[in-house]
């Protein structure tokens, strides 16, 4: 199951009961009492998802690991490329 299929499955698990309550197919005392709360539920879930997304991005940005070995290897490759270009007649301005 791909991620898209999984998200569509979860969305349908929410959408079917939600729409049946909002469109009036299900009538209970509980749904009539809390109809406004049920109608606002997607907005609340969207806000919660936004807060979770911002938190995740900030957390992963702040805990990002440095890779000194990879940086050293990249610097070596840049020097090698510069030497190769100079050997082929390219002149750098710096």
OpenMM code with the backbone's topology and positions (N, CA, C; nanometers):
from openmm import Vec3, app, unit

residues = "UNK UNK UNK UNK UNK UNK UNK UNK UNK UNK UNK UNK UNK UNK UNK UNK UNK UNK UNK UNK UNK UNK UNK UNK UNK UNK UNK UNK UNK UNK UNK UNK UNK UNK UNK UNK UNK UNK UNK UNK UNK UNK UNK UNK UNK UNK UNK UNK UNK UNK UNK UNK UNK UNK UNK UNK UNK UNK UNK UNK UNK UNK UNK UNK UNK UNK UNK UNK UNK UNK UNK UNK UNK UNK UNK UNK UNK UNK UNK UNK UNK UNK UNK UNK UNK UNK UNK UNK UNK UNK UNK UNK UNK UNK".split()
positions = [
    Vec3(0.0845, -0.1171, 0.0000),
    Vec3(0.0000, 0.0000, 0.0000),
    Vec3(0.0898, 0.1246, 0.0000),
    Vec3(0.0682, 0.2121, -0.0958),
    Vec3(0.1484, 0.3335, -0.1034),
    Vec3(0.0989, 0.4354, -0.0001),
    Vec3(0.1791, 0.5379, 0.0198),
    Vec3(0.1397, 0.6424, 0.1148),
    Vec3(0.0109, 0.7115, 0.0719),
    Vec3(-0.0045, 0.7357, -0.0579),
    Vec3(-0.1262, 0.7989, -0.1074),
    Vec3(-0.2479, 0.7124, -0.0767),
    Vec3(-0.2376, 0.5839, -0.1013),
    Vec3(-0.3493, 0.4938, -0.0722),
    Vec3(-0.3801, 0.4916, 0.0765),
    Vec3(-0.2763, 0.4924, 0.1591),
    Vec3(-0.2968, 0.4909, 0.3034),
    Vec3(-0.3679, 0.6179, 0.3498),
    Vec3(-0.3230, 0.7351, 0.2989),
    Vec3(-0.3861, 0.8612, 0.3377),
    Vec3(-0.5296, 0.8682, 0.2866),
    Vec3(-0.5546, 0.8209, 0.1671),
    Vec3(-0.6914, 0.8192, 0.1150),
    Vec3(-0.7801, 0.7267, 0.1969),
    Vec3(-0.7261, 0.6148, 0.2407),
    Vec3(-0.8017, 0.5227, 0.3253),
    Vec3(-0.8375, 0.5885, 0.4576),
    Vec3(-0.7400, 0.6546, 0.5210),
    Vec3(-0.7673, 0.7226, 0.6481),
    Vec3(-0.8663, 0.8372, 0.6289),
    Vec3(-0.8530, 0.9110, 0.5194),
    Vec3(-0.9452, 1.0205, 0.4918),
    Vec3(-1.0868, 0.9687, 0.4721),
    Vec3(-1.1005, 0.8552, 0.4048),
    Vec3(-1.2351, 0.7990, 0.3860),
    Vec3(-1.2914, 0.7460, 0.5171),
    Vec3(-1.2049, 0.6939, 0.6059),
    Vec3(-1.2529, 0.6502, 0.7365),
    Vec3(-1.3081, 0.7672, 0.8178),
    Vec3(-1.2550, 0.8861, 0.7966),
    Vec3(-1.3069, 1.0048, 0.8640),
    Vec3(-1.4255, 1.0631, 0.7888),
    Vec3(-1.4164, 1.0689, 0.6554),
    Vec3(-1.5149, 1.1412, 0.5754),
    Vec3(-1.6521, 1.0737, 0.5745),
    Vec3(-1.6556, 0.9432, 0.5700),
    Vec3(-1.7851, 0.8749, 0.5606),
    Vec3(-1.8708, 0.9002, 0.6844),
    Vec3(-1.8227, 0.8741, 0.8055),
    Vec3(-1.9083, 0.9052, 0.9214),
    Vec3(-1.9343, 1.0547, 0.9379),
    Vec3(-1.8339, 1.1369, 0.9074),
    Vec3(-1.8507, 1.2812, 0.9216),
    Vec3(-1.9613, 1.3314, 0.8290),
    Vec3(-1.9543, 1.2943, 0.7019),
    Vec3(-2.0552, 1.3401, 0.6073),
    Vec3(-2.1930, 1.2836, 0.6377),
    Vec3(-2.1987, 1.1609, 0.6864),
    Vec3(-2.3296, 1.1037, 0.7201),
    Vec3(-2.3937, 1.1795, 0.8362),
    Vec3(-2.3134, 1.2275, 0.9293),
    Vec3(-2.3674, 1.3054, 1.0418),
    Vec3(-2.4043, 1.4459, 0.9963),
    Vec3(-2.3171, 1.5109, 0.9209),
    Vec3(-2.3404, 1.6496, 0.8803),
    Vec3(-2.4563, 1.6590, 0.7808),
    Vec3(-2.4676, 1.5638, 0.6912),
    Vec3(-2.5740, 1.5685, 0.5913),
    Vec3(-2.7073, 1.5163, 0.6448),
    Vec3(-2.7091, 1.4662, 0.7659),
    Vec3(-2.8347, 1.4285, 0.8285),
    Vec3(-2.8753, 1.2845, 0.8120),
    Vec3(-2.7884, 1.1994, 0.7667),
    Vec3(-2.8245, 1.0581, 0.7517),
    Vec3(-2.8294, 0.9870, 0.8859),
    Vec3(-2.7555, 1.0366, 0.9829),
    Vec3(-2.7529, 0.9774, 1.1170),
    Vec3(-2.8144, 1.0783, 1.2140),
    Vec3(-2.9202, 1.0342, 1.2839),
    Vec3(-2.9874, 1.1213, 1.3808),
    Vec3(-2.9827, 1.0550, 1.5172),
    Vec3(-2.9050, 1.1113, 1.6072),
    Vec3(-2.9052, 1.0672, 1.7458),
    Vec3(-2.9085, 1.1909, 1.8340),
    Vec3(-2.9358, 1.1710, 1.9581),
    Vec3(-2.9390, 1.2831, 2.0507),
    Vec3(-2.8003, 1.3449, 2.0645),
    Vec3(-2.6985, 1.2596, 2.0637),
    Vec3(-2.5610, 1.3070, 2.0769),
    Vec3(-2.5187, 1.3912, 1.9560),
    Vec3(-2.5513, 1.3453, 1.8347),
    Vec3(-2.5104, 1.4203, 1.7153),
    Vec3(-2.5871, 1.5510, 1.7030),
    Vec3(-2.7111, 1.5553, 1.7443),
    Vec3(-2.7853, 1.6815, 1.7367),
    Vec3(-2.7373, 1.7792, 1.8430),
    Vec3(-2.6954, 1.7289, 1.9581),
    Vec3(-2.6465, 1.8154, 2.0649),
    Vec3(-2.5115, 1.8786, 2.0289),
    Vec3(-2.4242, 1.8025, 1.9667),
    Vec3(-2.2884, 1.8485, 1.9354),
    Vec3(-2.2666, 1.8706, 1.7862),
    Vec3(-2.3708, 1.9080, 1.7134),
    Vec3(-2.3592, 1.9241, 1.5677),
    Vec3(-2.2591, 2.0337, 1.5306),
    Vec3(-2.2590, 2.1452, 1.6014),
    Vec3(-2.1641, 2.2529, 1.5708),
    Vec3(-2.0202, 2.2067, 1.5930),
    Vec3(-1.9968, 2.1329, 1.7003),
    Vec3(-1.8624, 2.0809, 1.7268),
    Vec3(-1.8196, 1.9831, 1.6181),
    Vec3(-1.9118, 1.9021, 1.5739),
    Vec3(-1.8812, 1.8046, 1.4686),
    Vec3(-1.8526, 1.8765, 1.3380),
    Vec3(-1.9281, 1.9828, 1.3096),
    Vec3(-1.9052, 2.0575, 1.1859),
    Vec3(-1.7697, 2.1284, 1.1864),
    Vec3(-1.7233, 2.1703, 1.3012),
    Vec3(-1.5944, 2.2386, 1.3110),
    Vec3(-1.4759, 2.1424, 1.3246),
    Vec3(-1.5032, 2.0146, 1.3357),
    Vec3(-1.3972, 1.9155, 1.3554),
    Vec3(-1.2904, 1.9165, 1.2461),
    Vec3(-1.3239, 1.9254, 1.1163),
    Vec3(-1.2166, 1.9301, 1.0152),
    Vec3(-1.1249, 2.0505, 1.0311),
    Vec3(-1.1809, 2.1651, 1.0691),
    Vec3(-1.0988, 2.2834, 1.0899),
    Vec3(-1.0042, 2.2641, 1.2080),
    Vec3(-1.0542, 2.2061, 1.3146),
    Vec3(-0.9705, 2.1794, 1.4319),
    Vec3(-0.8593, 2.0813, 1.3966),
    Vec3(-0.8932, 1.9772, 1.3220),
    Vec3(-0.7923, 1.8791, 1.2811),
    Vec3(-0.6878, 1.9424, 1.1891),
    Vec3(-0.7301, 2.0338, 1.1038),
    Vec3(-0.6358, 2.1023, 1.0153),
    Vec3(-0.5393, 2.1899, 1.0955),
    Vec3(-0.5896, 2.2593, 1.1954),
    Vec3(-0.5043, 2.3417, 1.2803),
    Vec3(-0.4055, 2.2540, 1.3578),
    Vec3(-0.4538, 2.1428, 1.4113),
    Vec3(-0.3660, 2.0512, 1.4849),
    Vec3(-0.2578, 1.9952, 1.3924),
    Vec3(-0.2956, 1.9602, 1.2694),
    Vec3(-0.1976, 1.9094, 1.1736),
    Vec3(-0.0943, 2.0166, 1.1395),
    Vec3(-0.1364, 2.1420, 1.1263),
    Vec3(-0.0435, 2.2513, 1.0987),
    Vec3(0.0549, 2.2715, 1.2122),
    Vec3(0.0047, 2.2678, 1.3353),
    Vec3(0.0933, 2.2818, 1.4516),
    Vec3(0.1927, 2.1667, 1.4570),
    Vec3(0.1454, 2.0454, 1.4315),
    Vec3(0.2344, 1.9287, 1.4303),
    Vec3(0.3408, 1.9427, 1.3212),
    Vec3(0.3012, 1.9896, 1.2038),
    Vec3(0.3970, 2.0047, 1.0935),
    Vec3(0.5044, 2.1078, 1.1258),
    Vec3(0.4631, 2.2212, 1.1804),
    Vec3(0.5605, 2.3256, 1.2170),
    Vec3(0.6539, 2.2735, 1.3255),
    Vec3(0.5997, 2.2062, 1.4240),
    Vec3(0.6812, 2.1510, 1.5320),
    Vec3(0.7829, 2.0499, 1.4769),
    Vec3(0.7394, 1.9635, 1.3869),
    Vec3(0.8285, 1.8627, 1.3301),
    Vec3(0.9419, 1.9271, 1.2512),
    Vec3(0.9100, 2.0264, 1.1694),
    Vec3(1.0133, 2.0938, 1.0903),
    Vec3(1.1127, 2.1646, 1.1819),
    Vec3(1.0621, 2.2360, 1.2823),
    Vec3(1.1518, 2.3058, 1.3751),
    Vec3(1.2391, 2.2086, 1.4537),
    Vec3(1.1811, 2.1023, 1.5021),
    Vec3(1.2573, 2.0046, 1.5800),
    Vec3(1.3673, 1.9409, 1.4957),
    Vec3(1.3321, 1.9002, 1.3744),
    Vec3(1.4328, 1.8352, 1.2889),
    Vec3(1.5382, 1.9339, 1.2403),
    Vec3(1.5032, 2.0611, 1.2287),
    Vec3(1.6021, 2.1624, 1.1918),
    Vec3(1.6995, 2.1868, 1.3066),
    Vec3(1.6460, 2.1945, 1.4272),
    Vec3(1.7317, 2.2207, 1.5427),
    Vec3(1.8186, 2.1012, 1.5810),
    Vec3(1.7779, 1.9808, 1.5486),
    Vec3(1.8558, 1.8616, 1.5836),
    Vec3(1.9292, 1.8038, 1.4635),
    Vec3(1.9490, 1.8860, 1.3595),
    Vec3(2.0187, 1.8408, 1.2396),
    Vec3(2.1647, 1.8131, 1.2730),
    Vec3(2.2148, 1.6983, 1.2324),
    Vec3(2.3526, 1.6581, 1.2627),
    Vec3(2.4489, 1.7100, 1.1564),
    Vec3(2.5645, 1.7568, 1.2020),
    Vec3(2.6713, 1.7949, 1.1109),
    Vec3(2.7493, 1.6691, 1.0728),
    Vec3(2.8038, 1.6724, 0.9535),
    Vec3(2.8849, 1.5602, 0.9061),
    Vec3(3.0219, 1.6145, 0.8659),
    Vec3(3.1157, 1.6241, 0.9605),
    Vec3(3.2459, 1.6819, 0.9274),
    Vec3(3.3226, 1.5989, 0.8246),
    Vec3(3.3044, 1.4673, 0.8274),
    Vec3(3.3757, 1.3835, 0.7298),
    Vec3(3.3258, 1.4115, 0.5889),
    Vec3(3.1943, 1.4263, 0.5741),
    Vec3(3.1382, 1.4549, 0.4424),
    Vec3(3.1796, 1.5943, 0.3955),
    Vec3(3.1869, 1.6904, 0.4876),
    Vec3(3.2294, 1.8251, 0.4509),
    Vec3(3.3744, 1.8243, 0.4040),
    Vec3(3.4598, 1.7512, 0.4725),
    Vec3(3.6008, 1.7405, 0.4332),
    Vec3(3.6132, 1.6749, 0.2963),
    Vec3(3.5368, 1.5688, 0.2746),
    Vec3(3.5390, 1.4991, 0.1457),
    Vec3(3.4914, 1.5914, 0.0338),
    Vec3(3.3892, 1.6701, 0.0587),
    Vec3(3.3390, 1.7631, -0.0414),
    Vec3(3.4420, 1.8714, -0.0722),
    Vec3(3.5094, 1.9239, 0.0301),
    Vec3(3.6133, 2.0239, 0.0083),
    Vec3(3.7281, 1.9673, -0.0750),
    Vec3(3.7655, 1.8418, -0.0485),
    Vec3(3.8703, 1.7765, -0.1271),
    Vec3(3.8284, 1.7621, -0.2730),
    Vec3(3.7026, 1.7262, -0.2970),
    Vec3(3.6532, 1.7121, -0.4339),
    Vec3(3.6504, 1.8474, -0.5044),
    Vec3(3.6172, 1.9546, -0.4314),
    Vec3(3.6173, 2.0887, -0.4908),
    Vec3(3.7591, 2.1292, -0.5304),
    Vec3(3.8562, 2.1026, -0.4433),
    Vec3(3.9959, 2.1344, -0.4768),
    Vec3(4.0440, 2.0540, -0.5968),
    Vec3(4.0067, 1.9281, -0.6013),
    Vec3(4.0445, 1.8434, -0.7151),
    Vec3(3.9830, 1.8961, -0.8443),
    Vec3(3.8574, 1.9381, -0.8393),
    Vec3(3.7922, 1.9918, -0.9587),
    Vec3(3.8576, 2.1228, -1.0015),
    Vec3(3.8944, 2.2079, -0.9049),
    Vec3(3.9632, 2.3339, -0.9383),
    Vec3(4.0964, 2.3059, -1.0076),
    Vec3(4.1710, 2.2099, -0.9529),
    Vec3(4.3007, 2.1763, -1.0137),
    Vec3(4.2807, 2.1237, -1.1555),
    Vec3(4.1780, 2.0434, -1.1748),
    Vec3(4.1494, 1.9880, -1.3068),
    Vec3(4.1116, 2.0990, -1.4049),
    Vec3(4.0304, 2.1935, -1.3595),
    Vec3(3.9919, 2.3044, -1.4469),
    Vec3(4.1105, 2.3952, -1.4791),
    Vec3(4.1960, 2.4197, -1.3811),
    Vec3(4.3163, 2.5011, -1.4060),
    Vec3(4.4065, 2.4314, -1.5058),
    Vec3(4.4191, 2.2990, -1.4952),
    Vec3(4.5022, 2.2237, -1.5907),
    Vec3(4.4465, 2.2307, -1.7313),
    Vec3(4.3149, 2.2478, -1.7437),
    Vec3(4.2528, 2.2558, -1.8761),
    Vec3(4.2463, 2.3994, -1.9282),
    Vec3(4.3008, 2.4956, -1.8532),
    Vec3(4.3112, 2.6324, -1.9029),
    Vec3(4.2075, 2.7292, -1.8477),
    Vec3(4.1270, 2.6907, -1.7549),
    Vec3(4.0283, 2.7803, -1.6958),
    Vec3(4.0962, 2.8693, -1.5936),
    Vec3(4.0613, 2.9997, -1.5951),
    Vec3(4.1185, 3.0937, -1.4994),
    Vec3(4.0095, 3.1419, -1.4046),
    Vec3(4.0345, 3.1299, -1.2759),
    Vec3(3.9415, 3.1785, -1.1737),
    Vec3(3.9708, 3.3241, -1.1445),
    Vec3(3.8711, 3.4012, -1.1042),
    Vec3(3.8881, 3.5433, -1.0754),
    Vec3(3.9457, 3.5687, -0.9373),
    Vec3(3.9294, 3.4796, -0.8453),
    Vec3(3.9738, 3.5054, -0.7091),
    Vec3(4.1214, 3.4902, -0.6999),
] * unit.nanometer
topology = app.Topology()
chain = topology.addChain("A")
for resn in residues:
    res = topology.addResidue(resn, chain)
    for name in ("N", "CA", "C"):
        topology.addAtom(name, app.Element.getBySymbol(name[0]), res)
